[in-house]
Amino acid sequence: MRWLRSYNASSLAGDATAGLIVTVMLIPQSLAYAMLAGLPPQAGLYASILPLVAYAALGSSTTLAVGPVAVISLMTAAALAPLAPAGSPEYAAAAVLLAFLSGLFLLAFAALRLGFIAQFLSHPVIAGFISGSAILIVLGQLKHVVGNAPTTAIGLGTIAFLAAARAWVPGLAGKLAPMAAIIVATALTTLFGFDVKVVGSVPQGLPRLVLPETKWLAELWMPALLISLVGFVESVSVARSLGARRGERIAPNRELAGLGAANVASALSGGFPVTGGFARSVVNFDAGARTPLAGVISAALMALALAGLTGLLHSLPHAVLAATIIIAVSSLIDWHALRETWRYDRADAAAFLATTAGVLALGVERGVLAGVAISLGMIVWRASRPHIAVLGRVPGTEHFRNVKRHTVETRPELLVVRVDESLFFANAAAVREEVERLAAAEPPLQRVLLVLSAVNHIDATALAMLDELERELAARGVSLCLAEVKGPVMDRLARTELGARMKERVYLSTHQAFQA
């Protein structure tokens, strides 16, 4: 809690205002996302108290708003559905264990300083996963907004109201429209006794501390790991985007600790997995939050609501909560990102579409795994097809450029080739084939110069390839030379037989080699 040591009264007004506004927004979201997760409404409220305090103590963002979010709630429902009937005590106990395991994973990652794992999922894959999840959520909630006439009227009317508020009511007023919808719909249902499914009795009072049961460990450790990864990536993305607007630096390892503590706190208070939410965090930022005290104030106000206001939620229609979810997640379907990615890189766009299709066809958990596999697979696929350029000297300079892009000087007895990728098992054969092809097209060739300015590593497979290439060229009377080899790469090469043979054929720069 470093921010607390330097806290001053000038920040209190902004933190208090933001805490109040986020609470008004958090109440309907907590209820809605609990329903999405298959849990009773109070579980959403429980997950919105202690987790906020825990994150304020350990997290690094001053404005991230932690609590239930749509995608994590969907993943929770998918993980728990095979274990117990939704809404049952066993189901709620399994949700507690899921949050606890997720928190333990995050805390372990923090202790091991694994904050860099957020970089293993590419932006197109994350966007595709969230878009696919959003489509699943919308389809799953439609059953709650259609039914008898009153249910359909309330559900579709709420969707229309929230959509209009989002489109035409700017600023914070538009963000608070879900609370207005809840108040009006609950009042009308109470007055006129509409025949609709309602929330019913919500236990009043603060959550009791509970310990997680352990009988579902074998079934839930993998979903908990996936929820940890997705929640961390989503949260860090939000925190970084808001931090950039204030020049604040987000520490990924502290984020792991903060989110881990938040999930453990959620479990101990009878909640379910939580993470940083985009919409609430933006509202928190815009409302003037200066420090994590805004989250602590939200937690205190949520506790007051639980202590004395839950009776007002009895006649809240499920259709209103479903409409809130539908409008909230519809903005997560990122068609703009797909269009931009398609124009820029078709391979990334294919990853976006494949991840979305994986979520829709295989489910949330397998969709996440498919996204991870696609991310890593694309790295290997691209590295296995490195860009290889034949270089020549720009006249009158010491600069060397691609002969296909620039007017340059070349020499018939010298082939200069630049490999724009580290050399490893996946691309070694492709590099060798291309160099041999280029060398075969130059009958008077005496030397092949490999420019390794872009090569950061040469693995054992690539080393064997270079050794064989050097011997094969030598048998044809062609000498293999190297230029611009980075220090760490040269240190390793110097300890090999190839390095010893080529000691006099390694040049500091391409220009030096060209002159020699």
C-alpha positions, 0 to 999 in steps of 0.5 A: 500500500505504497500509495497510502503513505503519501496520501493527501486530502486533495485526492479524497474528493475524487476518490469518494466521488469515484467510489460512489459512482462505481458502486452504483454501477457495480450493484447491477453488474454484480447481480447480473454476472452472478446470474451469468455464472449460475450463482445466487445474486448475493454471490456477486455482491460478496465478490465485490467487497473484500476483493476490492480491498485486497487489490488496493493493498497489493495491486499497482494500478491506481484506477483499476476496478476489480470485481465480477466480469462477463468473460470470467463469469462465463468461464466460471459457469462452464467449469462448474456446470459438470459438477453440480446443478446451477444455484445449488449449495454444491455449485456455490462451494465449487465456485469458492474453490475455483476462486481460491485456486485461481488466486493461488495460481496468481500468487504463485506466478507473482512469487515466481515473477512470471508477469511476462506471461501476459505477452504469450497471448497475442492481441488478435487471439485475445480479441477473438476469444473475448468476441467468441465469449461475448457471442456465447453470453448473448445467446445464453441470455436470450432465454431470460428476455423472451417468454411470456408477454411481461417477460418479453416486454420488460426484457426487450424494453430494457435492452432498448433503453440501455442501447439508447442510453449508451448511444445518446447519453454521454459521460457518466450518466449513460454508464449509470443507466443500468441502475436506473433500469433496475430501479424502474423495473423493480418498482413496476413489478412490485406495484403491478405484480407482473408474472415474471421470474424475479431475483427473490429473497437476497440474504441480508448482512455481510458475507461469512468467512468460509474455507474452500472444500477440496473435493473438486481439485482434480476437476477445477485446477485446469479451469482455474489456471485458464481463468487466472491467465485470461483474467490477468491478461484482461486486467493488465490490458485495462490497467496499462491503457488507463495508466498510459493516460496518466503516465503511470507504470503498471508492474505486472508482478504486482498485478499478479499479487493484487489479483491473486489476493483479490481472488483468495479474498473472494473465495473466503467471503463466498464469492467467485473468480474476479478480475479488473473490469474494463467498463468499471475501470473507465468509469472509475478513471473518468469519475476522478479516482486518484488512488486505490482508496476509491475501490476501498470506498466502493467496498464499504458502500457495497457492504452497507448495501448488503447490510440494509438494502437487499430487501429492495431487490426481491422483485427485480426481474431476471429479464432486466439482469439479462438485458444488462448482460447483453448490452454490456457484452455486445461491445466486446464483440470487436468487429473493428479489430477484425477489420483492421487486422484483416487489412494489416495481416491476414494471418493475425486475422485468421487467428482472430477468426479461428479463436472465435470459432474455437470458443463457439464450437468447442467451448470456453476452456478449449477456446482458450487453449486453442488461442494459446496454441494459435499464438505460439504456433504463429510465432513458430510458423513465422520464424520458420519462414524468415525474410532473406534478402540479397544485399548490395552497397548503396553507391558512395556509402557504407550502407547495404540494402536489398537489391530488390528495393534499392539501386545498389552495387554488387560484385559477381564473385560475392553473394551477400545474404541477410537472414532476418530471424534467429536461426533455430530448428524450425527454419534451419532447413529453409535458410540452407535451401535458400542460400544454396539456391542463391549460390547456385545461380551465381557461377563465378561465385567465390564467397558467400557472406551471411549478414547476421545482424538480426540473429540473436540466437543460433541453436544446435540444429542451426549450428549443424546446418551452418557447419554442413553448409560451410563444408558443402560450399568449400567443396565447390570452391566457395568460402562462407563468411560471416558479418555483424555477428552479435557478441553473445552469438559470437561467444557461443560460436567461438567454442565450436569447431565451425567457429574455429575454422571460420575465425579469419572469415568473421567481419565486424561489418558488412562494409568491411567484408565487402572491401576485403 
